[in-house]
Structure formats: C-alpha cells, structure tokens
Amino acid sequence: MHILGISGSPRLGGNTDMVITEALNAAKEEGAEVELIRISDYQLKPCTACGVCHETKKCSIKDDYETLYQKIVKADGLILGSPSYFQGVTAQMKTFIDRIGFLCLARGRKDFEGKVGGAIAVARRSGLSSTCNQMIMFLTATRIIIPSGGKVYAIGREKGDIAKDKEGVKTARYMGKMIAKTIAAIKNR
C-alpha cells in the first residue's frame, strides 16, 4: 500500500510538513510505503474555468497537474495538509484542489473512488475548522473514504512549534494508522 502526504505549505520543513510526516511515519509503522509531496515543488497554475476538461478529459493548461494527478491515481491513500491562511487553505492547496478536483470530476470521479484519505489543518489559533473542511470537501467530492480520525487540527506558528502540540501530533499519528488500517481492510475483502 502506498500513501501520499500532500503539503500545501509554502514553507519548506515547516509545521505542516512536520505533522504530515508524523502521520506518514505512523502509516509506515503499519506497513505502508509513504511519500511526502510538497505542492510548492511543482508548477501548478490556477484553473481558468475554460471547461475543456469536461469535453476532452484533459486540462488545457500545460504544467505539472497531470504528474500530481497520476501520483494520486497510483496511491492507495492520501493525507492533505495545509496551514490556515486567513481562515482557509493556502493558495497552493486551493490551486491543487481546484485543478485536481475539476479534472477528477471531469473524468467521472472514478479515478480516486475507494482511496482512503484525511486532512490536517495547522494554525496558530484560528481557522482550523474551515481550513480542514475545505480539504475534507475535496476528499468527499472525489469519493475518497475518510476513516475515523480523518480530521486533524494542529497548533503551531513558528517553525517547529508543532512539536509542542502533543495532542495534535498524537491525533495525526492516529490518522496515519487508521488510513493504513482502512486500506489494508479494503484490500483484504
């Protein structure tokens, strides 16, 4: 089983990357192969609402979207993570949701159906719920299964602060384990 962690943080090695890594490490302990992807390492332009994807099942914008899309297609599960920027996901995560989500919908939603996923929101204080809910809506719209513990809120502002949030780290690890266990249960049906 292969699980992707997808970080929407523009800050390399920041709190979001750190807490996603905790979840991935827990999934690895359950036998998963894991990979952390940082959206900011890819060229991903905003959706232009041209509608071409609904006609051709391909995006008209030439960038790295198809590479990211195919990574998700090949994975069994994914963990999305974003810091809260003004009560919502970062521009990087929003672009990812719009581009990848529209393409999945245009392709009949079947590419991600049955995969297992969860979302992690990181904030200093506010915006955790609304940030996490944006990612959860993407997961449900693309028919990804969200297991128990599939929503995580973690507190941190300065790089490394997340280590002080013991409960956030613990719930992220629980989510990683539950995603791996759910994938294993589905595969063993």
Residue pairs with C-beta under 8 A, 6 or more apart in sequence:
1 31
1 32
1 33
1 76
1 77
1 180
1 183
1 184
1 187
2 32
2 33
2 34
2 35
2 74
2 75
2 76
2 77
3 24
3 27
3 32
3 33
3 34
3 35
3 75
3 76
3 77
3 78
3 79
3 176
3 179
3 180
3 183
4 34
4 35
4 36
4 37
4 71
4 72
4 75
4 77
4 78
4 79
5 20
5 21
5 23
5 24
5 34
5 35
5 36
5 37
5 78
5 79
5 81
6 20
6 37
6 39
6 78
6 79
6 80
6 81
6 96
7 16
7 17
7 20
7 36
7 37
7 38
7 39
7 40
7 81
7 82
8 16
8 39
8 80
8 81
8 82
8 83
8 89
8 90
8 92
8 93
8 94
8 96
9 15
9 16
9 17
9 38
9 40
9 81
9 82
9 83
9 90
9 92
9 122
10 40
10 90
10 92
11 17
11 83
11 159
12 38
12 40
13 159
14 83
14 159
15 83
15 122
15 154
15 156
15 157
15 159
15 160
15 161
15 162
16 81
16 82
16 83
16 120
16 122
17 36
17 38
17 81
18 160
18 162
18 163
19 81
19 120
19 122
19 152
19 154
19 156
19 162
19 168
19 169
19 172
20 36
20 79
20 81
20 120
20 172
21 36
22 169
22 172
22 173
22 176
23 79
23 118
23 120
23 152
23 172
23 173
23 175
23 176
23 179
24 32
24 34
24 35
24 36
24 79
24 176
25 34
25 173
25 176
26 172
26 173
26 174
26 175
26 176
26 177
26 180
27 34
27 77
27 79
27 176
27 177
27 179
27 180
28 34
28 176
29 177
30 176
30 177
30 180
30 181
30 184
31 180
31 184
32 76
32 77
32 179
32 180
32 183
35 71
35 75
37 68
37 71
39 68
39 92
39 93
39 95
39 96
40 92
42 63
42 64
42 67
42 68
43 63
43 64
44 63
44 64
44 65
44 68
44 92
44 95
44 96
44 99
45 61
45 63
45 95
45 99
46 95
46 98
46 99
47 61
47 95
47 98
47 99
47 102
48 60
48 61
50 60
52 58
52 59
52 60
53 59
53 60
53 102
53 103
53 106
54 106
57 103
57 106
57 107
58 66
59 65
59 66
59 99
59 102
59 103
61 99
65 99
65 100
65 103
68 96
68 100
69 100
69 103
69 104
69 111
72 78
72 100
72 111
72 112
72 115
73 111
73 112
75 115
76 115
76 116
76 183
76 187
77 115
77 116
77 117
77 179
77 180
77 182
77 183
78 115
78 117
78 144
79 117
79 118
79 119
79 120
79 175
79 176
79 179
80 93
80 117
80 118
80 119
80 120
80 135
80 138
80 139
81 119
81 120
81 121
81 122
81 135
82 89
82 90
82 92
82 93
82 120
82 121
82 122
82 131
82 134
82 135
83 90
83 121
83 122
83 123
83 131
84 121
84 122
84 123
84 126
84 127
84 128
84 130
84 131
85 91
85 127
86 127
87 126
87 127
87 130
87 131
88 94
88 127
88 130
88 131
88 134
89 97
89 131
89 134
89 135
93 134
93 135
94 134
97 134
97 135
97 138
100 138
101 138
101 141
101 142
104 111
104 112
104 141
104 142
105 141
105 142
109 141
109 142
109 143
110 143
111 142
112 142
112 143
112 144
113 142
113 143
113 144
114 143
114 145
114 186
115 144
115 145
116 144
116 145
116 146
116 147
116 179
116 182
116 183
116 186
117 139
117 144
117 145
117 146
117 150
117 179
118 139
118 146
118 147
118 149
118 150
118 151
118 152
118 175
118 178
118 179
119 132
119 135
119 136
119 139
119 150
119 151
119 152
120 132
120 152
120 153
120 154
120 172
120 175
121 127
121 128
121 129
121 131
121 132
121 135
121 151
121 152
121 153
121 154
122 128
122 154
122 155
122 156
122 162
122 168
123 131
123 153
123 154
123 155
123 156
124 155
124 156
124 157
125 155
128 153
129 153
132 151
132 152
132 153
136 146
136 150
136 151
139 146
139 150
140 146
145 182
145 186
147 175
147 178
147 179
147 181
147 182
148 178
149 171
149 174
149 175
149 178
150 175
150 178
150 179
151 175
152 168
152 171
152 172
152 175
153 168
153 171
154 162
154 165
154 168
154 169
154 171
154 172
155 161
155 162
155 164
155 165
155 168
156 162
156 164
156 165
156 168
162 168
162 169
163 169
